[in-house]
């Protein structure tokens, strides 16, 4: 191999080796495992592992609990995702205003939840949601709203988790939107004002089109991240009540690490990967068609 070609590979070798050892090999092993009945007995003796073909995937498609978890996850993604993006966008627009004072402190305050431990945040919010002593119900009582059993009522459990997720994550996407807003040239707004455009006209015809690539990136990252819902239901509800907050990843965890059905859990993981991949591809195709139009 030529020296000029060899040197870059030498520098890349540690990173590529790490990826191979800790990512690609485990993924490949999990894929193989999804076609077996790998369980707790196979851990002690690999000879007990049996190849069962597509049995895990057939069982998955007939599992009502998996479809319940998938429905809950879709509810979380398609209700919480747009809400998170909307809050992040509106907050970024507010922080981008030159009239706002102490903007760095507001940015810091909104970003702090992002870097805070999710488990710690979930524990605190669990107390905030307490039906008798929680701060949220106390505030609602000031407006003569009755006590809500946020985490004990199947109707309210998932909305409670969505509220937490929006509060926890919008600061990260706010910073991305803020960076996108600061790249929009001022002369575009000046031209829009000269044409008689009001605030809404400027937002619709200047801000939104210029933010299209940023919005696409934020939407894609939100879609991928929110489909991996796990820590919030694990800490706050354990998937209850009545499986109303059971997510696909939490169900995967139960199958793989609570009941040791590792082969079945691997099939769930790859089914989730396929769903996310297909949705991401649809979003990318829609984006390309929009750019071509």
Secondary structure, 3 states (H helix, E strand, C coil): CCHHHHHHHHHHHHHHHHHHHHHHHHHHHHHHHCCECCCHHHHHCHHHCCECCCHHHHHHHCCHHHHHHHHHHHHHHHHHHHHHHHHHHHHHHHHCCCCCCCHHHHHHHHHHHHHCCHHHHHHHHHHHCCCCCCHHHHHHHHCCCCCCCCCCCHHHHHHHHHHHHHHHHHHHHHHHHHHHHCCCCHHHHHHHHHCCCCHHHHHHHHHHHHCHHHHHHHHHHHHHHHCCCCHHHHHHCCCCCCCCCCCHHHHHHHHHHHCCCHHHHHHHHHHHHHHHHHHHHHHHHHHHHHHHC
